[in-house]
Amino acid sequence: ARYRADGRRVVSVVVTDGRRSPRSTPRSDADMAVLRHSETLRAARCLDLDVPPLQLGLPDVKTTAHRESARTQLAAVMRGETLDHDLEELFLPHPELEDHETHRLVASLVIEALSLVLAQAPDARPPALWCYEIWAPFPRSDRLEDVTSCRVTKERAIAAHASQCQDTDYVAGVRGLMRYRAVFSNPHEVNLHMEYAE
């Protein structure tokens, strides 16, 4: 949200199709995948992404075949085969500290794909790699972004995933995490301007 507000190009990649997502109403896996696809597009509109999210459409990343497909497709995205872009920074969940298993697996696949790309192009400049919190706060961090000005936009994008927010208030959870980061990033420094951070 912050990068788009600053006019920077953001390419979002969604690896799985969401068919395994929790649901409180009866719905087939196929119907869930269609719903999650539309929610992802709605969230992208909230963030004003200049290109639609690249949805790889894998049912999961638990089988060897699906992991290999994800690695191959992610490497193609990073090389610019899928979309023309300059890869300066990569943002991903933490491959060890994140609580959600699929998020951890996808993060590991991103790192593996990047290693493959860099091995094939040794003169390429590697992008900066940044891990972000989703389901678990990190014990410490080495980068902090003030997201006060784009908090509402971020919350709208999260709420766009209505099927997931129906039974769990992820908006409140993420808001609490952003507030926690702003307050406890360095509690011995006075920062009256940063209300929310990540």
ABEGO torsion letter per residue (X at the ends): XAAAAAGBBBBBBBABAGAABBBABBBBAAAAAAAAAAAAAAAAAAAGBABBBBBAGBABAABAAAAAAAAAAAAAAAAGAABBBBBABBBBBBAAABABAAAAAAAAAAAAAAAAAAAABAABBBBBBBBBBAABBBABBABBBBAAAAAAAAAAAAAABAAAAAABBAAAAAAAAAAAAAAAABAABBBAABABBX
